[in-house]
Amino acid sequence: TETIRANAQGSLLLYKDEGVKIVEWVAALSDRTCAYCASQNGKKFSLKQANESIPAHSQCRCRYISVD
């Protein structure tokens, strides 16, 4: 969980430095994906909205990708 948190926060910092404004939530879809993460998959957020959202729970496997 802490590895996912560090990755998500590092990605957001990099995206901010690169001038990215919007990120997309990407869930690792499988039979282990929770309903919340599946519902967030593909949603777009500003960097401010995305901050501290991932991990959504213990053992979360989601990440952000840059959109713009």
N, C-alpha and C positions, 0 to 999 in steps of 0.2 A: 504494500500500500504506500509506504513512504517513497519507494522508487518511482511509482506512478506519480505521486505528488511532485517530486523533484523534477521529473521529466516534463510534466504539464507546466509547472511554473517556469522552468527553463525555456520551454518552447514559447510561452507568452512573452518572456523578456526578449528573446531573440526576435520574435515577430514585431514587438514594439520598436526595437532598434532598426529593423528593416522597413518600418513604415506601414506594416500590415494593420488594417483597421478592423477586419472581420475574420473570425475563425469559425470552423465547423466542428461540431462534436462528432467523433467517430467512435462507435461502440464496437467491441470485438464480439460480433454476433455469433452465438452458438447456443446450445441447449443450457449453458451456464449463465447466459446473459439475463440480468434481472429486468423486470418490466420497466422500471424507471430508465435505465440506461438504453434499453431498446427504444423507448419513446423519445429520448433525446437525440438518438442517432440521426445525423443529417441536419440538425438544427444549427442555425447560424447565430453567433453572438458577437457583440463588440468585445474588445479586449477587457474593458472594465467589467462587463457582465460575466465574462468567462473566468475572471480571477477567483481562485479558490473553489471552483465548481468541481474540478476533477482532482482527486478521486471522489466519487459520489458516495462511496461506502467502502468498507473493508474488502479487499481483494478485487477492487474495481480494475478493469482492464481497458478503460476508455482512454482516448487521447484527443488532441486538437490538431487540425491541419489548417494552414492558411488558405483564405479564400481570395483575398485581393492583395 
